[in-house]
């Protein structure tokens, strides 16, 4: 298994952990940010700053992609869940993203 990188951790947090939050102080209080900070031995404020910076720089944010660690692809998430069906919320989000892209001319 490939070891996670700080960059991947920032991307995962930015796209998946309260993705609408753009305030660095609020992001820094996240448990997930604290875990990443501990794992990579950096301050939570730095992690929060990097998460917000990524969110601001991502051209398709927030209607873009969700990042899933390699360990969970493909079908890994469903193997962990108690049922093999896709999460209805994920399906609804994917449909909404497709609709927005279609209305924007496929971008």
C-alpha positions as CSV (number, residue, x, y, z in Angstrom):
1,X,0.0,0.0,0.0
2,X,1.3,3.4,-0.9
3,X,2.0,5.8,2.0
4,X,-0.2,8.9,2.1
5,X,1.4,12.2,1.4
6,X,0.7,15.6,3.0
7,X,-0.6,16.9,-0.3
8,X,-3.1,14.0,-0.6
9,X,-4.3,14.6,2.9
10,X,-4.9,18.3,2.2
11,X,-6.8,17.4,-0.9
12,X,-8.9,14.8,0.9
13,X,-9.8,17.3,3.6
14,X,-10.4,20.1,1.2
15,X,-12.9,18.1,-0.9
16,X,-14.5,16.0,1.7
17,X,-14.4,17.5,5.2
18,X,-17.0,20.3,5.5
19,X,-16.0,21.5,2.0
20,X,-18.0,24.7,2.2
21,X,-15.9,26.1,5.0
22,X,-13.5,28.8,4.0
23,X,-12.6,30.3,7.4
24,X,-9.1,29.1,8.4
25,X,-9.9,29.3,12.2
26,X,-13.0,27.1,11.8
27,X,-11.1,24.6,9.6
28,X,-8.3,24.5,12.2
29,X,-10.8,23.3,14.8
30,X,-11.8,20.2,12.8
31,X,-11.0,16.9,14.3
32,X,-9.8,15.7,10.9
33,X,-7.4,18.6,10.6
34,X,-6.1,17.8,14.1
35,X,-5.4,14.2,13.0
36,X,-3.6,15.2,9.8
37,X,-1.6,17.8,11.8
38,X,-0.6,15.1,14.3
39,X,0.3,12.5,11.6
40,X,2.5,14.9,9.7
41,X,3.8,16.7,12.7
42,X,2.7,20.2,11.7
43,X,0.5,22.8,13.3
44,X,-3.3,22.6,12.8
45,X,-3.2,26.2,11.6
46,X,-0.8,25.3,8.7
47,X,-3.1,22.4,7.7
48,X,-6.1,24.7,7.8
49,X,-4.3,27.3,5.8
50,X,-3.3,24.7,3.2
51,X,-6.9,23.3,3.0
52,X,-8.4,26.7,2.4
53,X,-5.7,27.6,-0.1
54,X,-6.5,24.4,-2.0
55,X,-10.2,25.2,-2.0
56,X,-9.6,28.6,-3.3
57,X,-7.2,27.3,-6.1
58,X,-9.3,24.4,-7.2
59,X,-11.0,25.5,-10.5
60,X,-13.9,23.1,-10.3
61,X,-14.5,23.4,-6.5
62,X,-17.0,22.6,-5.1
63,X,-18.7,20.9,-8.1
64,X,-15.7,18.8,-9.0
65,X,-14.5,15.5,-7.9
66,X,-14.4,13.8,-4.6
67,X,-11.0,12.2,-3.7
68,X,-11.0,8.7,-2.4
69,X,-7.8,7.1,-1.1
70,X,-6.5,4.3,-3.4
71,X,-7.3,1.7,-0.6
72,X,-11.0,2.3,-1.2
73,X,-11.1,2.0,-5.0
74,X,-12.9,0.4,-6.7
75,X,-15.6,-1.2,-4.6
76,X,-13.6,-0.9,-1.4
77,X,-16.1,1.5,0.2
78,X,-18.9,-0.8,-0.6
79,X,-17.0,-3.8,0.9
80,X,-16.7,-1.8,4.1
81,X,-20.3,-0.7,4.2
82,X,-22.9,-3.2,5.3
83,X,-24.7,-3.0,2.0
84,X,-23.3,-3.1,-1.6
85,X,-25.6,-0.4,-2.9
86,X,-24.3,3.1,-3.5
87,X,-25.1,5.7,-0.9
88,X,-28.3,7.5,-2.0
89,X,-26.7,10.9,-1.0
90,X,-23.6,10.1,-3.2
91,X,-26.0,9.3,-6.1
92,X,-28.0,12.5,-5.6
93,X,-24.7,14.5,-5.5
94,X,-23.4,12.9,-8.6
95,X,-26.7,13.5,-10.5
96,X,-26.6,17.2,-9.4
97,X,-23.0,17.6,-10.6
98,X,-23.9,16.0,-13.9
99,X,-26.8,18.4,-14.3
100,X,-24.7,21.4,-13.5
101,X,-22.0,20.4,-15.9
102,X,-24.6,19.7,-18.6
103,X,-26.2,23.1,-18.1
104,X,-22.7,24.7,-18.2
105,X,-22.1,23.1,-21.6
106,X,-20.2,20.0,-20.5
107,X,-17.4,21.8,-18.6
